[in-house]
Amino acid sequence: MIKKCVAMLLAGGQGTRLYALTTRIAKPAVSFGSKYRIIDFPLSNCANSGIDTVGVLTQYQPMVLNEYLGNGEPWNLDRSHGGLHVLPPYLAKSGGEWYKGTANAIYQNAAFLNAYEAEHVLILSGDHIYKMDYSKMLEYHIEKNADCTIAVLDVPMEEAKRFGILSFDDEGRITEFAEKPKVPKSNHASMGIYIFKQEVLLDELSAEERNPDTQFDFGKNVIPAMIKSGRRMYAYRFNGYWKDVGTLRSLWEANMDILSGQFDLNDGNKIYSRNQAYPPSFMADDAKVKNSVMTAGCEVYGEVVNSVLGEGVIVAPGARVIDSVIMRDSVIGKGSVVSYSIIDEGVHIGERCKIGGAVDDTVDPTLIGRDKTIDNGTTIGAGKVVE
């Protein structure tokens, strides 16, 4: 059965800029927004866009991610034909190797694409938070008869040098692309979301494999080469919320954006997730909760202000949580204060501890890594990382 469009979700990155959060798990498996993981967003976008065949390309620390994905049922991707497929590097008769870059990862899975004879291939990253209807981008791609269409978001000019930057004409045809330029020519930033004609994609990836100087990267190599060779490349403008959560600061900010209303999780397009069975949340009579989000299994006896609590989090009597993200199954002990921090899953903070401090342009949120126990009376200053 031929598929009109197959999605390939790049989920093998190590995520070194998230430090302790990705020591033992892949970046797309990191918790976000109370009850989700980062990978829930592109998968839910696929489900909401009618794309029912998704290959998830894994590599680094895949165990938690693979277990979480399962058969794809939470995202309506448990299909007899198509559905969700986990695609790790593998050994074939002709040999095998780790994915050498984003482009090489897709190239190594050409057989998966050919199996579905897809006309178009949607390529996604597993480290972005956003809601998007890919079907509208696909309609635009087909209407323009594009070889490749790139989703574009305008960013503040002072931030443009952090992104792949495009220039395009009045018809939307891309004329230039520069990956993280020192002096950007525009503020039109690539979102790392691409739709290719499948035959064009495989031709370009095959050519890239023969290039001795390549880094096997879409932004650095494939896209510039396609523009240079005259391929039909178009920009698709996106105006909604989008956040690259590849750093501690950006992950913390994205969680805070939920609380400020900049990112609405309940605006109609549901984000699906695989959640464990927790009892209902509980708030003590004298607990204080202000402008915060929490989900099933939470127990709050102390004070929570402008914070995001994951499943099963306990805030003990006299404890205060301020401007922080507390991930599932963590405990904040009696009389402890946690501020401007990210507390990973399964952390136990003892009594009378002081964790974190105000963030600014030079100080990131404090981070306590997964399953760590912090002794009673410990002080951990602003911007510190505890593996």
N, C-alpha and C positions, 0 to 999 in steps of 0.2 A: 504494500500500500504506500503510495507516494505521499509524502508530507509537504505541505506548502512551505513551512518554515520550521526548522529545528533550532533549538537554543543550545549553546555551549557555554557553561558557566565556569569560569576560571576560579578555582577554589583551592589552589595548591600553594599559595604564598605563605612565607614564613612569618611575616608580620613583625619584624624585629623592632619596629618603632613603638610597638605596644608592650615591649619588655616582658614582664612577668605574666601578662595575660596570655601570651602565646608560647610560653616555655614548653607547655605540655599539650596544647591543642592548636589546631589550625585557626587562623584569623577568622574565617567565616563562621566558626562555631562559638565565637565569643558572645557572651550574653549582652542583650541590649533592651532598654525600655521595659523593665519589669518582668516580662514573660517571654521575650523573643530571643532569637539569636540573629546575628547579622544576615546569615544566608536566607532567613525567612523572607526578606524583602524582595530580592530578585525572583525567588521561587514563587512567591505570592503574586508578583507582577505577571509572571508567566501564566499562572492559573487564571488570573483575572483578565488576561489578554487573549485567552483561547489557544495558547501554545501548549500542547500536551506531550511534547517530546523534548526532554532536557537531559543533556549529558553534563554531569558534574565532574570536572577534572580535578582530582585530588593528588597530593604528593606529600606535603609536610604534615607530620603528626595527624594522620587521618582517622584514628580510631574513634574518638568522640564524635567527630563529624559523620563518619559512616554509620555509627549506631543511631545518631539523631535522624539522619535521612531515611533510614529503613527502606521501605518499598515506595515512599513518596506519597502515602495515603493522606497525610494532613493537607497537602497542597493539591489534592485531586490528581495526582500523577501516578497512581497505581493502575496502569493500563496493560491490557494484554498485548497491544501493539503500540509501541511508543512508550510513554511514561518516563519515569526517572531512572537514569542509569549512572552509576558511579564508575568513573573511568580513570583508574590509576595507571601509572606507567607499567608496561608489561614487557615480558620477554617473548619475542616471536622467533620464528625459524631463522630469520635473517639477522637476529640480534635484538638488543633492547638497551635503553638508557633512560636516565632521568630526563624529565622535561627541561630543556635548556632555556626556555623563555616562553612567553605567551603564544607566539606564533608557532613555535615548535610543538607546543602542547596540542594545539589544534591539528597540526600536520600529522602527528603520531596517531591521531584518531580519525584519519580520513576514511578508514573502513566503516566507522560508525555512521558518518555522514552519507557515505555511498549506500549503506544498507537501507536507508530511508528515502534515498533519491530526492532529497529535499531541493526545492528550487532556490530557497534562500536560507542563510544561516545567520542567526542572531547571536552575537558574542557579548557576554556579560562578565562583569567582575563581581567577586564575592565579598567586597569590602565597602559597599556603598549603601547608605540609608536613603530611600526615596520611594515614592509611588509613581508608577508610570504605566500608561496603556501602550504596550509595544505594538498592538495592532494598528494604531494610528500612524506610528512610525513606519510600519511595513507598508501601509497604503501609500504613504508619501514616497517611499523607496521605489515601489512599483510604478507609480505615476510618473516619476522622473526617469524611469528606465535606468536607474543608477547601478553602477557596478558595486559601489559601496556607499552607504549612508552613515554618517556619524552624528550621534546626538550631541547637541551643543548647548551650553548654559553660559550666559554672560555673568562674569565674576567682577568684583572690584578690580580696577586696573592695578592697584598695588599688590594684588594677590596673583595676577596673571602669570608671573614667572614660575609659579608652582605647578602649572598645568601644561598640557599640550594645547597650543594656541593655533586657531585657524583663521584664515581670511577667505571670504567668499563673495561672489558677485550678487547682483540684485536677484538673480534666478536661484540663488542658493548653491551654485556650483563652487566647490572649494578650489581656490587658486594657490594657497600656500598652507603649509603646516610646519610648525616648529615645536619640538618637545622641550618644555621648560626653558624657554629662551631668556637670556639675561636682559634683553630689551624687547619686550613684547610689542608686536605691531597692532594688536587688537586685544579685546578682553573676551573674545569668543573661545571658551574653554571646552575641550573635548571631555565628555563624561565617561569615556571608556566603554561606550555602548555602540556597537557596530552592527549593521546588517549588510551582508555580502550576497551577491549572486554566488551560489555554491561553486559553479564551474570556474568563475573568476577567482574566488578565494583559493581553491586548490591549485590553480595555475600559479598564483602569486606565491603561495607557500612553498610550492615545489621549486620555484625560481630562487626563493630565499635560502632554501637548503643548499643550493649550489653556490651561494655567495660566501666566499671565505672570510669576509670581514663583518658578517652580520652578528648582531646580538639577539636575533630571533625574537624581536619585540615589535608589536604592532605600531606603537607610537614612534619609536626610534627608527624603524627600518621599513616595515611593510607599507604604511600609509604614505610616507614621503616618496617611496619608490613608485607607488601607483600614481600619485599626482604627477611626478616627473614623466612617466610613460604615457600620460594623457588619458588615463582611465576616467570614466564618468563618476566623479566623487561629489556627493551632496551633503550639505549640513541640514540637520533637522533641529529646529529651535525648540527648546524645552524651557518652561517658565515656572515649574513647580519647585518644591523643596528637594534638594539633593545635597548630600554630605558625604565626603570621603572620610571614613573613620579609621584611617590608617595610623593615627597617632593618639597618644593618651589625651592630649588637649582636645582634638576633634571629637573623639568618642565621648568625652565628658560634656563637651558643648552640645552634641547632638541629643544627649539625654536631657540636658537643661532646656533645649529647644522644645521638647515635649511639654515641659512645665510652663514655659512662657507662651505657648500657643503657636509658635512659629511652625511647628510640625504637628499636624493633627492626625493621630492614629485612628480616629473614628470618623473620618470624613466620607464614608460610603464604601470605598474599596478596602475590603477586609484584608488584614495581614494574618496569615495562617501560621500555626506553629505546632510542634509536638510537645505537649505539656504532660508532666507527671501528675498523678492524682494527689492533690494536697487537700487538707480540710479547709473550710472557710477561714478567712482572715479574722483576727480578733483585736479589738482595741479596748484597753482597760478604761474604766470610768474616768480616771485622772490623766489619761494619755492626751498629748497635744499633737495634732497633725495639721500642718498648714501647707497648702499648695504643693502637695506631694502625690505620687502615684505608688500604689502597692497592689499586690495581687494575692492569689490564694496562698494560704498557709502562713501568712505573716502574723506575728504577735507583737503588738506595740504597747509597751507599758510606760515608756518615756516620752521624749519629744522628737518629732520629725518635721523639719522645715525645708521646703524647696528641695526635695530629694526623691530619688527613685529606688524603691525597694523591690527586689526580686522575690521569687517564690520561697516560702519557708524562712524568711528573715525574722530574727528576733531582736527587738530593741528593749533591753531590760529596764527596770525601774531606775529613774534618775539619769539614764543615758540620753545623750542629745546627738542627733544626726542632722547636719546642716549642709546644704548645697553639695550633696554627695550622691554617689551611686553605690548601692549595696546589692551585690549579686546573690543569687539563690543560696539558701541554707547557711548563710553567715549569721553570726551572733555578735551583738554589741553589748558588752558587759555592763553591769551596774555602775552608774556614775561616770562612764566614759564619754568623751566628746570626740566625734568624728566630723571634720569639716573639710570641704573642698577636696574630697578624696574619692577614689574608686577602690572598693573592697571586693576582691574577686570571690568566686564561689567557695563555700565551705570554710571560710575564715572564722576563727574564734578570737575575738578581741576581749581580753580580760577586763577586770574591774579597774576603775579610776585611771584609765588610759587617756592620753591626749594624742589624737592622730590628725595630721594635716594642718593646713593654714591657708590663708588667702592666696589665690593665684593672680598673676599679672603677666605682662609680656615676657618676663624672664623666668617665671616659676610655673611649672605644670602642676596638675593635681597630684596629690600623694597617691601611691599605689601599694596595696598589700596583696601579694600573690596568693594563688589558690591553695586552700587547705592549710594555711599558715596559722599558728597559734601565737598570739601576742600576750606576753606575761602581764600580770597585774601591775599597774603603776607605770607602764612604759610610755615614754613620749617619743613620737616620731614626727619630725618637723615637716614643714611645707615642701612639696616637690620631691620628697624622698621616695625611693622604690625599694620595697622589700620583696625579694624573690621568694 
